[in-house]
Amino acid sequence: MRIQTILSTGWSAEYIQVPAVFFEFGWNLYLPQGMNSVVLSVVAFIYQGYSKSEIFLYMEQEAEKLAIQPFPLAEAQKKQIHHHLFLREQWCESILVRSDLSYPTTVKEMIQLLIDIGILIEVKHREKTYLDLILKPFPRPEESLSLTPEEMIKQ
């Protein structure tokens, strides 16, 4: 099967959205807090034709303006705030570590995580690197993450 991406297939939607399969496959359950927003923002920047470095720059600026920051896992552990959210993020971190990935602490690391798990790919064009979103076949969590049978979502 030929890989389809945003840049290779184009788009005709009147609005930008995270592909439904992102949620159908349960990525939102395995990834740290804030990743849904990061995916949506990156998709918007891909549609606009920004390079990877430009996306990193604009996303860092956006994170400052909107106070979008990854969940402060270490700080929450010390203060024991938002205990249920802390437990969820700790669980996400354990899956990432088991999968030889790092829990992101910056927006740039969040985008890199999306590349590392295969949701985003890097594309070289005219001496620049761009990001692109895989549409088909969309990666499944069990392809990139070391999940136990109990952690896998039954579909």
Number of C-alpha atoms within 10 A of each C-alpha: 5 6 11 16 19 16 17 12 10 10 12 7 7 6 7 13 12 17 15 8 15 18 12 12 19 16 19 15 14 21 23 23 18 15 20 15 12 20 21 15 19 23 22 17 20 19 16 9 15 18 20 21 14 14 22 19 14 16 20 18 14 14 16 12 9 9 10 17 16 19 18 13 20 12 11 16 14 8 9 12 12 10 12 10 14 19 14 16 22 17 15 18 20 16 21 23 14 13 14 12 16 17 22 22 15 15 23 16 15 22 22 17 20 17 16 14 18 18 22 24 17 15 13 11 9 6 6 12 16 21 24 25 25 19 19 13 12 18 18 17 22 15 10 16 18 17 17 9 9 7 12 15 14 8 6
